[in-house]
Amino acid sequence: MITIEEKEKIWNSVSIEFSDDEMLRDLHFIRELMEIIRRDIDKPKSIKEIGILVREEFKKWLEIHPEYVACK
């Protein structure tokens, strides 16, 4: 749904903005993913459905970049 290039761009942006706090970095990355999904979906979805989609997108991101996990 969200391309790797888009995720890389978002990640770079939040990494610069929240360079001192990994948890805030991750939260803002997830928030940005939520905004994209909410904006790009065809029909209105519940917060729960959007959350499930975001979780899937974040999981795909971490499979590609496992070194970015803040909580180990």
C-alpha positions as CSV (number, residue, x, y, z in Angstrom):
1,M,0.0,0.0,0.0
2,I,2.7,2.5,1.0
3,T,5.9,2.2,-1.1
4,I,9.3,1.6,0.5
5,E,10.5,4.9,-1.0
6,E,7.7,6.7,0.8
7,K,8.5,5.0,4.1
8,E,12.2,5.9,3.6
9,K,11.3,9.5,3.1
10,I,9.1,9.6,6.2
11,W,11.6,7.7,8.3
12,N,14.4,10.2,7.3
13,S,12.2,13.1,8.2
14,V,11.2,11.8,11.6
15,S,14.7,10.6,12.4
16,I,16.0,14.1,11.9
17,E,13.2,15.7,13.9
18,F,13.4,13.2,16.8
19,S,17.0,12.2,16.7
20,D,17.3,12.1,20.5
21,D,14.2,10.0,21.3
22,E,13.7,6.7,19.5
23,M,10.2,6.1,21.0
24,L,9.0,9.5,19.7
25,R,10.6,8.8,16.4
26,D,8.7,5.5,16.1
27,L,5.4,7.0,17.2
28,H,5.6,9.9,14.7
29,F,6.6,7.4,11.9
30,I,3.5,5.4,12.8
31,R,1.4,8.6,12.9
32,E,2.6,9.5,9.4
33,L,1.7,6.0,8.1
34,M,-1.8,6.4,9.6
35,E,-2.3,9.7,7.9
36,I,-1.3,8.3,4.5
37,I,-3.6,5.3,4.9
38,R,-6.5,7.4,6.2
39,R,-6.1,9.8,3.3
40,D,-5.7,7.2,0.5
41,I,-8.4,4.7,1.4
42,D,-11.4,4.5,-0.9
43,K,-14.1,4.3,1.7
44,P,-14.2,5.4,5.4
45,K,-12.7,2.9,7.8
46,S,-12.8,2.7,11.5
47,I,-9.8,3.6,13.6
48,K,-9.4,-0.1,14.4
49,E,-9.2,-1.0,10.7
50,I,-6.7,1.8,10.0
51,G,-4.7,0.6,13.0
52,I,-4.6,-2.9,11.6
53,L,-3.3,-1.6,8.2
54,V,-0.7,0.6,9.9
55,R,0.5,-2.4,12.0
56,E,0.9,-4.4,8.7
57,E,2.8,-1.5,7.1
58,F,5.1,-1.1,10.1
59,K,5.7,-4.8,10.3
60,K,6.8,-4.8,6.6
61,W,9.1,-1.8,7.4
62,L,10.8,-3.7,10.3
63,E,11.3,-6.8,8.2
64,I,13.4,-4.6,5.9
65,H,15.0,-2.6,8.6
66,P,15.2,-4.6,11.9
67,E,18.0,-2.4,13.2
68,Y,15.4,0.4,13.7
69,V,13.4,-1.3,16.4
70,A,13.4,1.1,19.4
71,C,12.2,-1.4,22.0
72,K,14.4,-4.5,22.0
